[in-house]
Every structure is written in structure tokens, then in C-alpha cells.
Amino acid sequence: MRLLVKIVGIAAVVAAAGIIVSEAVAQGRPLSTRGHTATQIGGSYNEEGRYEGGSWIDIHYGRPILRGRQGIFGEGEEFGQRIYAGAPLWRVGADQTTTFTTEADLLIGGQRLNAGEYTMFADLADPTAWTLIFSTWGVKQTFTEDNPNALWGAYGYDDSKDVVRTTMSVESVGYSMDQLQVGFVDMTSQGGAMYFLWDNQLATVPVELAN
């Protein structure tokens, strides 16, 4: 519950964005603008109050909104299929493939992820335990870009470039979050948790500095 309250507080200050798998534009602005969330871990404050020695973690992702839709994740055997929109899994966002960059070696859900830049996906086959995937697939800048080593969203994904797979805990919350949020909570100098929150689904996974 404490985690949920914190996330609700974060939601109040985050701007809205759009979802669609294409590059459509409405009224002069993209329907799915890019979002960015970041944190620093591993550092400390010196005697002068300056933060030193921290390593950045950055996530860039498309930020879908519901636009009045209900039950976007679906139920039963159809859970997640609407989110996939014909792809084999979820890009954890909209439009361009989501990227996860870390300056430090991490443990994510107990699995080691070395410092570097990755693309990030989620397999929703188990509605209560999503599989979070880090991959070395590149990112297409447009849907039509001809690059066999890069993806637009999750279209064309296969597991040949997977680096880490780990499990996220998932729960249904008592409200519907209009805009997808990806962020960090309960962070200390050694780590905390990463979360995805959209509609009434909250997925979390521990993120820690690796030894």
C-alpha cells in the first residue's frame, strides 16, 4: 500500500501523452510523445552537500493514454493481446522501442544486467507475473526504416538478442491510470524498485547495484 500511495503521488505531476503504433499526428502534435524517466544510484553526498559518484539509469519510452478505453489489458487468454497490437510482446510504451540505459552493473529481479544500453520489452503471458526482457535489438526511428538489426516497437522481435529475462510482480489497483507511467520508487543509494503503471495494472521489480 505504501508503494501504491507513492506512485499515485507521482502520477499527479506527470504530463499526459498518446498511444498509437503509427506515427500519426493529431492537431499538429504526435499522438505518442516520448517520455523519459531517470534516477541515480551508488553515489553519496559530501560534506558540502554535493552528490558524488552516482551512476545514471535512464528509460526513454512512448507514453500511451487510454483515451476513454476500459480494460485495455483484457482478461483470460486475451490478456495483453490488445496491448501487443499484432506484435509478439509489449514494447512497454508506444511507437519507438523502449530503451533502458545504465551506467552501472545492476541486479534486476535478481538477474545481472551489465552497464550498457538495451531495448526493453514485457511478455504478459502470465497476468500476475510479467516477464521483463532486456535485449540488444536496435531502435528504428521510423516504422519503414530498413534495418535488420533494429525494431519499431516490438514488431519483428525474436529472442535471439535477449540479454536478461526476469519476473515482475503484478497486481490490480483500485483505480484506472490514464497514462502509462514508468518510474522508480523507494530508491536508496543501493537501489529500490522500478514500476510500470497503466490502467489498473501495477508491475514492479527490484533494482539494485550489483557487487
N, C-alpha and C positions, 0 to 999 in steps of 0.2 A: 504493500500500500504506500509506503514512504517513497519508493521509486516512482509509482504512478503519479503521486502528488507533484513530485518534482517535474516530471515530464509534462503534466498539464500546465505547470507554471511556465515552462519553456515555450509551450505552444502559443501562449498569449502574446509573445513578442516576435513571432516568426511570420514573414510575409507570405502571401499565397502565390501559387504558381499553377501551371496547367499540365494535363496529361494528354498525349496522343502519340501514336507510333510514327507519324509522319512529321514533316517539317512545316505543317500548315501554320498560317499566320491569321490571326483574327484582330481586326481593328488596329493593324499596324504593329502588333506585338506578338511574339511567339506564344503559342498555347502552352508550351512546356519550357519555361525558362530554366536555366541551370542554377543549381544550388550548391553551396559549399559549407561544410562544417569542419572544424578543426579543433585540436587540443594539443597540449604539450605535456610530456611526462618525462620523468627521470631527472628533472632539474631541482634546484633549491634556491631560496632567497639568501643573499649575502647580508652582511651586517648593515649595508646601506639600503637594503630593501629591494635590490635588483635581482631579477630572476636570471639564473645562470645554468648552463649545462643541459637545458631541456631539449628533447627531440620532438619534432612535429609529427603529427598524424593528420592527414588531410583526406577528405572524401568529397568528390565532385559528382553530382547526380542530378538527373531531371526530377522535378518536383510536381507530381501529379496531384490534382484535386478531384473531388468526387463529382462536383457539378450536379448535385441533387440525386446522384445514384445511391442505391442502398444495397448492402450485402455484396460489395464489389468482389470479395474473395470467394463467394459461393459456398456450397455445402457438399458434403459427401464426396462422391467420386469426381464431382465437378469442381471441387475446391481448387482455386488457383488458376483454372483454365482461362477465365476472363482476363486475369492479370497477364498471363503468358501471351495472349493475343496471337496465337499461332506459333510462338517460339517454344523451344523445349523447356525453358525455365524463365525465371523473372530476372530482369536487369536491375532490380531494386531501384526503380525510378521510371523515367520516361525518356524517350528519344535516345541520345547518345549513351553508350555503355558507361556504367558507373565505374569510377576509378577510386582506388584506395592506395595512398602513398604513405609510407612510414620511414622515418629516418633511423629508427631503432628496431632491433630484433624484438618480436613480440610473441607472447603466447595468447592465442585467441581460442577460447573454449578448450584450453589445454594443448592446442596444436601450435607448433612453432611456425612462425611466419617471419622470414628474414627481411631485413631492411630492403626496400625497393618499391617499385610502382606496380600495381596489379589492377586487373579488372575484377569486379565483384558481382556475384550472382547469388540467387537463392532458389533452391529446389523446394517446392511447397508440397511435395508428395505426402508428407505426414503433417496434417494440420496443426499438430501440437508440438512438433519438433522439426523446424525447418533446417535444411542443410545449407549452410553458408559456404560459398565456394570462392576461392581466390585463384586467379588464372593469369597467364601471361599473354592472353589474347590482346591484340592492339585495339584501338578505338577508331572507327571510321568517323570522319567529320560530316559526311552526308550518307544517306541511305544507298545512293548509287555509286559510291566510291568503289573502285576496283582494287581491292587489296585482300589477297587470300589469307593474310595473317592478322586481319582486323575484323571486327564485328560492328554492326549497327544494332544497339540494344543487345538482345540475346539471339538474334536471327543468325543461323548458321553455326551456333555454338556446338562443340562437342568437347569431351573431357580430355582430349589429347594434350592440352596446355594447362591442365589443373595443377596447382601447387599445393594447396591446402583445402581440405574439407573438414568442417566442424559443425556442431549442432547448436542451434539457437532454441532457447525455451520460448514457448509461445502461449499467450493467454488472451482471452476475450475480455475487453474492458467495458465499462458500463456507459459508454458514450461513443459517438462516431467522430473521429478526427477527419476533418475535411481535406486537409493537405498532408501528404506524406512527409514525415519528419525522420531524419537520420541524425543521430547525435550521440553524445556521451554523458553519462551520469555517474555520481558517486566517485568522481575521479580524485585520486591521490597522486603523489609523486611516483608511485609504483603501478598505477593503473586504476581500473574501475570497470565500467560496462558500456558497451555500445548497444544502441537500441534502434529498431525500426518501428514506427507507429503510423498506421493508416487505417481508416475506417475504425473498426472496433478490434483490430488485431495489434498486439504489442509483442514484439520479439526481442529478446535480449541475449547477449553473450558476454562472458567476462573477457576483458582485455588487460593484459599485464606485460610488464617488461620481462623479457627472457633473460635468464642468467648467462 
